[in-house]
Amino acid sequence: MSSRPTILIVDDDPNFREMYRTALQFCGFEVVTASDGLGALLEIEQHAPSLVILDLNMPCIDGWEVLAELAAHDATRAIPVIVVTGADVSKATLQAKAILRKPILPEHVIPVIDRVLRAA
């Protein structure tokens, strides 16, 4: 078992997932990915990530449903979520620790990840 934080990247864009995976692994994080909300919920159950980077607009189960599912269970309620989306949303409508607008490069997200993990 690694002592490095595990980050789950959830996005239906494979290029986004791979770009973020590469950058986060380079920064020393363990990284798992999912292409939709259903896959995200399965990965959360298997890996208990330290933090989730979540898109909202995805097929199957969207990010809104993932947020609701995480909030509904004691075991997952405390997992911090950073929403990275092109959708126009406000933090008040989400249980997210941060909301970042796409397009955004990983080097701009990594300081937010570090801040959220330190606060958790």
N, C-alpha and C positions, 0 to 999 in steps of 0.2 A: 504494500500500500504506500503510495507516494504522499509526502507531506506538502506537495505543491497544490495550490488551489485548483479545483477542477471547474472549468468554464464550459457551459453548454451553449452552443450557438444554434439558434433555431431560425431558419430562413429558407424559403423555397427557391432562392437563387443560389445555384451551386457555386458560381463565381464568388459571391459574397462569402459563403461559408468557407471556401478554400482560402481566400485572401485573409480572413480573420483567423482561421486555424493556423496558418503559417505565422502570422504576426504574433499571435498569443503564445504559440509554442516557443518561438524565438525569445519571448519575454519570460519563459520559464513556467508557463501554465500548462496543466494537463487540459486537453481539449477533447470534447465529444460534440457531435453535431446531430441535428435532426432537420429534415426537410419540411416538416409540417407539425401541427400541434399534437397529433396522435403519437408520432415518433418522439416528440419532446416529452410527453408524459411517460412514455416507456423508458426513455433515457434517464429521466428524473428518478424514477423508481429504482433503476439499476445502479445509477452512479451517485445519487445524492450530491449534485453539484454544489459548489460554493457560491455560484452566481450563474444567472441565465441571461444571455443576450437574446432578445425576442423580437421578431417581426410581428406585426399585427395581421397583415393581409396575407393569408396562406390558405391553400386548399385543405380539405378534410376537416380538421379542427383548427380554427384561427387563433391568433394570439389572445384575443379577448377571452375566449373560452379557456385557454391555458391559464391566464391570470385568475379567472374565477375558480378553476379547479385547484390551483395552488392555495388560494385564500381559504378554500373550504375545508382544508385538512390541517390538523395540528402539525403533522410531520413535515409539511412543505410550506406552511405559512411564512416562515422566517427566511426562506431562500430569497435573497435579493435579486431583483429583476431590473435590467436596463433595457428599455424598449428602444430599438433602433428601427425607425419606420419612415415611410414617405407620407403616412396618413397624418392629418391635422388633428392632433389630440392635445389635451392638457393633462398635467400631472394630477390635477384634482380628480380626474375621471378614472385614474388608474391607481393600482397599488404598486406602482413602479418607483424605484429609487431615483431614476433619471429617465428622461425621454430625449433622445437624440434624433435629429432629422437626417434622413438619407438625401443625397449621398454624403457619406462621411467615411474618411479613411481610418483604419485601425489606430494609427498613431494619435488620433484625436480622441479615441474611445479609451485607450489604455489608461490615461490618467484618471478618467472617470471610474473605471473598473477598480483601480488602486484605491481611490477615495471611498467607494462604496464598500469594498472588502475591509478596509480599516475601520469603517463605522459599524460594520456588522458584528 
